[in-house]
Amino acid sequence: MKAALAALLLALAACGDPSAPGRDAALAGAQAALESDPSSALHLARAGLSDHGADARLSLVAGLACLQLERRSEALAAADEGLAADDLPADLRADLSWVRGAALMARFRELSDLDDWRAANGALEAATGAGAHRVRAAAALALLQDLAPLGSQERQLRFARLAIELEPDGEAARTLRAVLERKGLSP
């Protein structure tokens, strides 16, 4: 019985996911296009999702492309789709949270809905723990505190300091130092 189960598990592992090569190719193409042609990256990511099924990595690329194209609702939908996956690596979960938080923050700026502010606050905080967008998330979260009466100076300082610590000579650090100095605060 144990030998049969072990043989079945080995056979399943050898088979792998038949759509993995196509999904990986779609992901590589979409990622390559993201910086120079977000519209193409969005098209490739959506085609990969359509052809090969749900994949949080493709949802991330779609969400990042939508942010660049200022399609906030679509970015939010892509992030939520990716975040719905089980057992995401911490970096991927954080990057999807960045997309979600950035889209919600932009929507709050347009509509002034405090529910969007609250949701952006939580999503951006989740994005500060890992991933490729930690600095941007920490900086956005610090700046978000000034956009609504619910903002907290303590929270602003905490995340401004995190962004400055992660990238002391970056643009976000310069911006945050200037914002804090205008308020008479020291990072």
C-alpha positions in Angstrom: 0.0 0.0 0.0 2.7 2.5 1.0 4.8 1.5 -2.1 1.8 2.1 -4.4 1.1 5.5 -2.8 4.7 6.5 -3.1 4.7 5.4 -6.8 1.6 7.4 -7.4 3.1 10.5 -5.8 6.3 10.1 -7.9 4.2 9.7 -11.1 2.2 12.9 -10.3 5.4 14.8 -9.5 6.9 13.7 -12.8 3.8 14.8 -14.7 3.9 18.3 -13.2 1.7 21.0 -14.4 1.2 20.8 -18.2 0.4 24.4 -18.5 3.4 25.6 -16.5 5.7 26.2 -19.5 3.1 28.3 -21.3 2.3 30.2 -18.1 6.0 30.8 -17.5 6.5 32.1 -21.0 3.5 34.4 -20.7 4.9 35.7 -17.4 8.3 36.3 -18.9 6.9 38.2 -21.9 4.6 40.3 -19.7 7.4 41.2 -17.2 9.7 42.1 -20.1 7.1 44.5 -21.5 6.1 46.1 -18.2 8.6 48.9 -18.0 8.5 50.1 -21.6 5.0 49.1 -22.7 2.5 48.6 -19.9 -0.4 48.2 -22.4 1.4 45.3 -24.0 2.3 43.8 -20.6 -1.3 44.0 -19.6 -2.4 42.3 -22.8 0.2 39.5 -22.3 -0.7 39.0 -18.7 -4.4 38.8 -19.4 -3.8 36.4 -22.3 -1.6 34.2 -20.0 -4.4 34.2 -17.4 -7.0 33.4 -20.0 -5.0 30.6 -21.6 -3.4 29.0 -18.6 -5.6 29.8 -15.6 -5.2 31.7 -12.4 -1.6 32.7 -11.5 -0.9 35.3 -8.8 2.4 36.3 -10.6 0.4 37.1 -13.8 -2.2 39.0 -11.7 0.7 41.0 -10.2 2.0 42.0 -13.7 -1.5 42.9 -14.8 -2.0 45.0 -11.7 1.3 46.8 -12.1 0.5 47.5 -15.7 -3.0 48.8 -14.7 -1.4 51.2 -12.2 0.9 52.6 -14.8 -2.0 53.0 -17.2 -4.0 54.7 -14.4 -6.7 52.0 -14.5 -7.2 51.9 -10.8 -10.3 49.6 -10.6 -8.7 47.1 -12.9 -5.5 47.2 -10.8 -7.5 46.6 -7.7 -9.3 43.6 -9.3 -6.0 42.1 -10.5 -4.5 42.4 -7.0 -7.6 40.9 -5.4 -7.5 38.0 -7.8 -3.9 37.4 -7.1 -4.4 37.7 -3.3 -7.2 35.1 -3.4 -4.6 32.4 -4.1 -3.6 30.1 -1.3 -0.1 29.8 0.1 1.5 32.8 -1.6 5.2 33.5 -0.9 5.6 36.5 1.3 7.2 38.7 -1.4 4.4 38.0 -3.9 1.7 38.7 -1.3 3.4 41.9 -0.3 3.7 43.0 -4.0 0.1 42.3 -4.6 -0.8 44.3 -1.5 1.3 47.2 -2.9 -0.8 47.1 -6.1 -4.0 47.0 -4.0 -2.9 49.7 -1.7 -1.7 52.0 -4.5 -5.0 51.6 -6.4 -7.1 52.3 -3.3 -5.0 55.3 -2.4 -5.5 56.8 -5.9 -9.2 56.0 -5.7 -9.4 57.7 -2.3 -7.7 60.8 -3.8 -10.4 60.9 -6.5 -13.5 60.0 -4.5 -12.6 60.8 -0.8 -14.2 57.6 0.4 -12.9 56.9 3.9 -13.4 53.2 3.3 -10.9 53.4 0.5 -8.5 55.2 2.8 -8.8 52.6 5.5 -8.4 49.7 3.0 -5.3 51.5 1.5 -3.9 51.9 4.9 -4.1 48.2 5.6 -2.9 47.1 2.2 0.1 49.4 2.1 1.1 48.3 5.6 1.0 44.7 4.4 3.2 45.6 1.5 5.9 47.1 3.8 7.0 43.7 5.2 8.5 42.2 2.0 8.6 42.3 -1.7 10.0 44.6 -4.4 7.8 47.6 -3.5 8.6 47.9 0.2 10.0 51.4 0.0 7.2 52.7 -2.2 4.6 51.2 0.1 6.2 52.7 3.2 6.5 56.1 1.6 2.9 56.0 0.3 1.7 54.9 3.7 3.5 57.8 5.4 2.0 60.3 2.9 -1.4 58.7 3.2 -1.6 59.8 6.8 -1.9 63.4 5.7 -4.8 62.7 3.3 -7.6 62.1 5.8 -8.5 63.1 9.3 -8.0 59.5 10.4 -4.2 59.7 9.7 -1.8 59.3 12.6 1.4 61.3 13.0 2.9 58.3 14.9 2.1 56.1 11.9 3.5 58.6 9.5 6.8 58.8 11.4 7.0 55.0 11.7 6.6 54.4 8.0 8.6 57.4 6.9 11.5 56.1 9.0 11.1 52.7 7.5 11.3 54.1 3.9 14.3 56.2 4.8 16.0 53.2 6.5 15.4 51.0 3.4 16.6 53.5 0.9 18.4 56.4 2.6 19.5 58.2 -0.6 16.4 57.6 -2.7 13.7 60.0 -4.0 11.2 58.7 -1.5 13.6 59.5 1.4 14.1 63.0 0.1 10.4 63.6 -0.2 9.6 62.2 3.2 12.3 64.2 4.9 11.0 67.4 3.3 7.4 66.6 4.4 8.4 65.9 7.9 10.7 68.9 8.2 7.8 71.2 7.0 5.8 69.8 10.0 8.7 70.3 12.4 9.3 66.6 12.7 12.5 64.7 12.6 12.8 61.4 10.8 
